[in-house]
Amino acid sequence: MDNNILIAFAAALAIGLPALATAWAQSKIGAAGAGTLAEKPELSGTIIILIAIPETMVILGFVVAVIILLGG
């Protein structure tokens, strides 16, 4: 098997798996956040921050993918 194929597959996994995990986490946080906002609308800023936190996984996965592609 060609080494470039393995490098591309590793980069795809480095960004794909965190993206799936982020989507799952945001779905759970979003559902809980909607219920929270119905009862306490003053917590909207906190809910926005909690929804944004999992995005760091995708950003870090992208950085790892770039390192894999440029380093390999």
N, C-alpha and C positions, 0 to 999 in steps of 0.2 A: 504494500500500500504506500502511496506517495506521502511523503512527510508534510507537504503543503495541505493535503486533505485533512490530516490529523490536527494540524494547527488551526485550520479554519473551523473544524468541528469543535475544538476546545474553546475557541473564541465565541462560537455560537452558543455553546453551553454556558459560558461565563456571563452572557447577557440574557439568555433565554430563561434559565432557571430562576434567577432573581426577579425577572419580570413576571413570571407566573406566581411566585410567592408574594410579590407586591400586590398583584391583582387580587389574590385571595385575601390578604390582610386588609386591603382597602375596602373590600366588599363587607367584611365583618365590622370594621370601624365605621363605615358609612351607615350601615344599618343601625348600629348602636347610637351613632351620632344623631341620626334623624329622630330617634326616640327621645334622646336627651334634649334636643332643641325644641321638641314639642312641649316639654315640661319646663325647661329653663332656657329661654332664648338668649340670655346674657352670656351663655357659654359658647357662642358661635366662634369666637376667636380661638378658643381652646380646641374646638372640634376641627377647625381648619388646620391647625398645627398638627393635630394627631393624624389627620388624613395625609398630610405632606411628609411626615417622618418616614414611612416605608419607601418613599421615592428614593431615599438615599441608597437603598439596596441596588436599585437599577443603575444609579449613577456610578456606584462603586463597581458593579458588574461591567459597565461600559469601560471604565478605566482599566480593569483587568483584561478585558478583551483587546483594548488598544495595546497594552503591554505585551500580550501574547502575540499579537500580529506584528508588532514592530520588533520585538525581541527574537522572534523565531525566524 
